[in-house]
């Protein structure tokens, strides 16, 4: 049975059992495959590849090589106002899917180029969250989250939107 055919509740149960046992593999699907599938199913109004391409495009036109959540929001949903927690949740789900897409396609983690505009960069908490999300999907982030994110940003800035692969079919 394809992982895409397994109900979400069943996937969550499989994930829970792996965690309880302190394991990452042993069943038909590894913990990381289950988590990638769960991220893929996050609700989003956007095509994940299109979001990844837009992140690259927006970061390229900025002299600092990054974009903001709000700029990405406006590019993906022109004319739709940002509404606090609701918009944050939409963006969090969308960026979670982009991380899984990047990991599955062996791309740099493009979400490191999306920053909090009011802060002007990634906060320590954001860096830790990105690195943890990557570890949760089975990536080796090394011992230093900041160094990991810096490497990802450098590689992400070298990406070309036209070279992004289609989403992996399930």
C-alpha positions as CSV (number, residue, x, y, z in Angstrom):
1,X,0.0,0.0,0.0
2,X,1.3,3.5,-0.9
3,X,1.9,5.8,2.0
4,X,-0.5,8.3,0.3
5,X,-3.3,5.8,0.7
6,X,-2.9,5.6,4.5
7,X,-5.4,7.7,6.5
8,X,-3.9,10.7,8.4
9,X,-5.0,9.3,11.8
10,X,-3.2,6.0,11.1
11,X,0.0,8.0,10.1
12,X,-0.2,10.0,13.3
13,X,-0.5,6.7,15.3
14,X,2.5,5.2,13.5
15,X,4.5,8.4,14.2
16,X,3.5,8.2,17.9
17,X,4.5,4.6,18.2
18,X,7.9,5.3,16.7
19,X,8.5,8.1,19.1
20,X,7.3,6.1,22.1
21,X,9.8,3.3,21.2
22,X,12.6,5.7,20.4
23,X,12.9,4.3,16.9
24,X,13.1,5.8,13.4
25,X,12.6,2.6,11.4
26,X,11.3,-0.9,11.6
27,X,7.9,-0.7,9.9
28,X,6.9,-0.5,6.3
29,X,7.6,3.3,6.4
30,X,10.3,5.0,8.4
31,X,9.4,7.8,10.9
32,X,10.9,10.3,8.4
33,X,8.8,9.0,5.5
34,X,5.7,9.3,7.7
35,X,6.6,12.9,8.7
36,X,7.2,13.9,5.2
37,X,3.8,12.5,4.2
38,X,2.2,14.4,7.0
39,X,3.9,17.6,6.0
40,X,2.8,17.0,2.4
41,X,-0.8,16.8,3.6
42,X,-0.7,20.1,5.5
43,X,-3.5,22.3,4.3
44,X,-2.3,25.0,1.9
45,X,-3.8,27.3,-0.6
46,X,-0.7,27.1,-2.8
47,X,1.2,24.7,-5.0
48,X,4.4,23.9,-3.1
49,X,6.7,24.1,-6.1
50,X,5.2,27.5,-7.0
51,X,5.9,28.8,-3.4
52,X,9.5,27.5,-3.6
53,X,10.0,29.3,-6.9
54,X,8.5,32.5,-5.5
55,X,10.8,32.4,-2.5
56,X,13.8,32.2,-4.8
57,X,12.4,35.0,-7.1
58,X,11.6,37.4,-4.2
59,X,15.0,36.8,-2.5
60,X,16.9,37.4,-5.7
61,X,15.4,40.9,-6.2
62,X,16.4,42.0,-2.6
63,X,19.9,43.2,-2.1
64,X,20.1,41.2,1.2
65,X,19.1,38.0,-0.6
66,X,16.0,37.3,1.5
67,X,12.3,38.0,1.5
68,X,9.7,38.4,4.3
69,X,6.6,36.5,5.2
70,X,4.5,39.5,4.3
71,X,6.1,39.9,0.9
72,X,5.7,36.2,0.1
73,X,2.0,36.5,1.3
74,X,1.4,39.5,-0.9
75,X,3.0,37.8,-3.9
76,X,1.0,34.6,-3.5
77,X,-2.3,36.2,-2.5
78,X,-2.3,39.7,-4.0
79,X,-4.9,42.0,-2.5
80,X,-5.7,39.7,0.4
81,X,-4.9,41.3,3.7
82,X,-2.7,39.7,6.3
83,X,-4.8,38.7,9.3
84,X,-2.6,37.9,12.2
85,X,-2.8,34.3,13.5
86,X,-4.8,33.0,10.6
87,X,-2.3,34.2,8.0
88,X,0.6,33.0,10.2
89,X,-1.0,29.5,10.3
90,X,-1.4,29.5,6.5
91,X,2.2,30.5,6.0
92,X,3.5,28.0,8.6
93,X,1.7,25.2,6.8
94,X,2.9,26.3,3.5
95,X,6.5,26.7,4.6
96,X,6.4,23.3,6.3
97,X,5.4,21.8,3.0
98,X,8.2,23.6,1.3
99,X,10.7,22.1,3.8
100,X,9.5,18.6,3.1
101,X,9.6,19.3,-0.7
102,X,13.1,20.6,-0.4
103,X,14.2,17.6,1.6
104,X,12.5,15.1,-0.7
105,X,14.1,16.6,-3.7
106,X,17.5,17.0,-2.1
107,X,17.4,20.8,-2.4
108,X,18.7,23.4,0.0
109,X,16.0,24.4,2.5
110,X,14.5,27.5,0.8
111,X,12.5,28.6,3.8
112,X,15.7,30.0,5.4
113,X,15.3,32.9,2.9
114,X,12.0,33.9,4.4
115,X,12.5,36.3,7.4
116,X,10.5,38.3,9.9
117,X,10.4,41.8,8.3
118,X,10.0,43.6,11.6
119,X,13.2,41.8,13.0
120,X,15.1,42.0,9.7
121,X,16.4,38.5,9.8
122,X,15.8,35.1,11.3
123,X,15.6,35.0,15.1
124,X,17.4,32.4,17.1
125,X,14.1,30.7,17.7
126,X,13.3,30.6,14.0
127,X,16.8,29.2,13.3
128,X,16.3,26.5,15.9
129,X,12.8,25.7,14.6
130,X,14.0,25.3,11.0
131,X,16.9,23.1,12.1
132,X,14.5,21.0,14.3
133,X,12.0,20.7,11.5
134,X,14.8,19.4,9.2
135,X,16.0,16.9,11.9
136,X,12.4,15.7,12.3
137,X,12.5,14.8,8.6
138,X,15.7,12.9,9.0
139,X,18.2,15.5,7.9
140,X,21.7,15.8,9.4
141,X,21.9,19.4,10.4
142,X,25.2,19.1,12.2
143,X,26.0,20.4,15.7
144,X,25.4,24.1,15.0
145,X,21.9,25.3,13.9
146,X,23.2,28.7,12.9
147,X,25.9,27.1,10.7
148,X,23.4,24.8,9.1
149,X,21.0,27.6,8.3
150,X,23.8,29.7,6.9
151,X,24.9,26.9,4.6
152,X,21.3,26.3,3.5
153,X,20.9,30.1,2.7
154,X,24.1,30.1,0.7
155,X,23.0,27.1,-1.4
156,X,19.4,28.4,-1.6
157,X,20.5,31.7,-3.1
158,X,22.2,29.8,-5.9
159,X,19.0,28.1,-6.9
160,X,17.1,28.9,-10.1
161,X,13.3,28.7,-10.1
162,X,13.2,27.0,-13.5
163,X,15.3,24.2,-12.2
164,X,13.0,23.2,-9.4
165,X,11.5,19.7,-9.9
166,X,7.8,19.0,-9.9
167,X,6.4,17.7,-6.7
168,X,7.1,14.1,-6.2
169,X,3.9,12.2,-6.9
170,X,2.5,10.1,-4.2
